[in-house]
Amino acid sequence: MTLTRERLRTLNQIEHVEAVVPTFRLYGWAVFDRHAQAADMVSAKPDNASLRQRILAGRLFDTSERSAVVSEFLLYQLGVTDDAAINGVVDKKLRLEFRPSAMGPASACSS
């Protein structure tokens, strides 16, 4: 079943439903500097309080920005290996690549 705007409206009209917020999950590659790493990408609302509390550097963004929030572990996998360097990645370019795969990045990495 495809999630359409009409289905979202229908779900939102069900009694006791307070909000319908679709979440998107994509699998691909994050490329930073000269490093690439398989990564899961998940949508999040800019007002996500739980996510806001976990920010170590930078800030959450508004919906009009072409920005990403990345985990400390992903930064480590991309070669940012010390705490002092974390602040240095704010406002740097991160390329996200999406490649066809039925099962996500783990299947793309295995032989």
C-alpha positions as CSV (number, residue, x, y, z in Angstrom):
1,M,0.0,0.0,0.0
2,T,1.3,3.4,-1.0
3,L,1.2,6.2,1.5
4,T,-0.4,9.1,-0.2
5,R,-1.6,12.6,1.0
6,E,-5.2,11.3,0.8
7,R,-4.3,8.3,3.1
8,L,-2.6,10.6,5.5
9,R,-5.7,12.8,5.7
10,T,-7.9,9.7,6.2
11,L,-5.7,8.4,9.0
12,N,-5.7,11.9,10.6
13,Q,-9.5,11.9,10.7
14,I,-9.8,8.7,12.8
15,E,-11.2,9.4,16.2
16,H,-8.5,9.7,18.9
17,V,-5.7,10.3,16.4
18,E,-3.9,13.4,17.5
19,A,-1.4,13.7,14.6
20,V,-0.2,11.7,11.6
21,V,3.5,12.3,10.9
22,P,5.1,10.1,8.2
23,T,8.6,9.0,8.8
24,F,10.9,8.2,5.9
25,R,13.9,5.8,6.1
26,L,16.4,5.6,3.3
27,Y,19.5,3.5,2.9
28,G,22.6,4.8,1.2
29,W,26.1,6.2,1.7
30,A,27.3,9.2,3.5
31,V,30.5,10.8,2.0
32,F,32.5,13.3,4.0
33,D,36.0,14.5,3.1
34,R,37.6,11.4,1.5
35,H,35.6,8.9,3.5
36,A,32.4,7.0,2.6
37,Q,30.2,5.0,4.9
38,A,27.0,3.0,4.5
39,A,24.3,4.8,6.4
40,D,20.6,4.8,7.3
41,M,18.9,8.1,6.8
42,V,15.7,8.8,8.8
43,S,13.4,11.8,8.7
44,A,12.8,13.8,11.8
45,K,10.7,16.9,12.7
46,P,12.8,20.0,13.5
47,D,10.9,20.3,16.8
48,N,11.9,16.8,18.0
49,A,12.8,17.4,21.7
50,S,14.5,14.1,22.1
51,L,16.8,14.8,19.2
52,R,17.5,18.3,20.3
53,Q,18.8,17.1,23.6
54,R,21.3,14.8,21.9
55,I,23.0,17.6,19.8
56,L,26.7,17.9,20.6
57,A,27.6,20.5,18.0
58,G,25.6,22.7,15.7
59,R,21.8,22.9,15.9
60,L,18.7,21.4,14.5
61,F,17.5,23.1,11.3
62,D,14.3,24.4,10.0
63,T,12.5,22.6,7.1
64,S,13.7,25.0,4.4
65,E,17.4,24.2,4.9
66,R,19.3,21.5,3.0
67,S,20.9,20.1,6.1
68,A,21.5,16.9,8.0
69,V,22.0,15.9,11.6
70,V,24.5,13.1,11.9
71,S,25.4,10.8,14.8
72,E,28.7,11.0,16.6
73,F,29.3,7.3,15.6
74,L,28.8,8.1,11.9
75,L,31.3,11.0,12.2
76,Y,33.8,8.5,13.7
77,Q,33.2,6.1,10.8
78,L,33.8,9.0,8.4
79,G,37.2,9.8,10.0
80,V,36.2,12.5,12.6
81,T,37.9,10.7,15.5
82,D,38.4,13.2,18.3
83,D,36.0,15.4,20.2
84,A,37.8,18.6,19.2
85,A,37.1,17.8,15.5
86,I,33.4,17.4,16.0
87,N,32.8,21.2,16.1
88,G,34.8,21.5,12.9
89,V,32.3,19.6,10.8
90,V,29.4,22.0,11.4
91,D,28.6,23.8,8.1
92,K,30.7,21.4,6.1
93,K,29.3,19.5,3.1
94,L,28.1,15.9,3.5
95,R,27.1,14.1,0.3
96,L,24.4,11.5,0.6
97,E,24.3,8.9,-2.1
98,F,21.4,6.5,-2.8
99,R,22.1,3.3,-4.7
100,P,19.5,0.7,-5.7
101,S,19.5,-2.1,-3.1
102,A,16.7,-4.3,-1.9
103,M,18.0,-4.7,1.7
104,G,19.8,-1.5,2.5
105,P,23.5,-0.7,3.0
106,A,24.4,-3.9,4.8
107,S,23.6,-5.9,1.8
108,A,25.6,-3.6,-0.4
109,C,28.7,-4.1,1.7
110,S,28.6,-7.8,2.0
111,S,30.1,-10.1,-0.7
